[in-house]
């Protein structure tokens, strides 16, 4: 089953803190504790930059969002 972008973001934040991917606490996956932070980050990048918009215009396939995020990650 494919993980949602929100779950992938929460897992990445969890691992960034040095936690192993399968870490649990009190029987709950530890990455779940990072969902609120992941939501904040995703909300913060909801508005695309001009470079992201331009990258989206250049792509005629279903990869527009991915191209836009790639453009975001290329920015300093």
N, C-alpha and C positions, 0 to 999 in steps of 0.2 A: 504494500500500500504506500502511495506517495505521501510524504509529509507535507503539510501546508507551509507556505512561506513563513507564517508566524511561528510555527513549531521549529522550522529550520533556524530562524533567527534566534529563538530562545536557546536552542541547543548550542549554537555558535557562541552566544554570550556565556553560557555555562562553561563551555570548554575553554573559552578565553580566560576565565577565572582559574583555570588549572584543574577543573573537575573532569574525570574520565567520562566518556560518552554514555556509559550505562549506569552512572552513579545514581543511587537512591538514598532517600532519607525518610525514615518512618514508613517504608513501603511505597513511597511515591517517587517517581522519577525526579531527580534534582533539577533538570532543565525546566520543569514546570514553574519553579520559583522565579524564573527569568521572563515569564510571559509579559508581565507589565512593562518591563524595560524594553522588550522587543516591540511591543505595541507603540511605545513612545518613539522609538527610532523609526519605525515604519511610518508613523504619523508625520514625523519631522521631514521625511523624504517624499511625502505624498505630492508636493508641488514640484514639478520637474523644472530643471534649469533650462536655459536656452539651448545649451549643448545637447541635453537629453531630448528636447523636442526635435531638434535638427536630426539627431540620430534616428528617432522614430519615423520621421518623414522619409528617410532614405531606405527604409526596410518595408518591403511589400508583403512579407510573410507574417505568420503568427508570432514571430520572434521580436515584435516591436518593443514590448515591455522589457525583454531581456537586453536588447540593444540600448534602451534608455538607461537601464541600471548599469550596464557596462560603461556607458558614457559618464555616468555619475561617478563611478569608481575610478575613472581616469583623471578626474579633477583633483587638484591638490587640496 
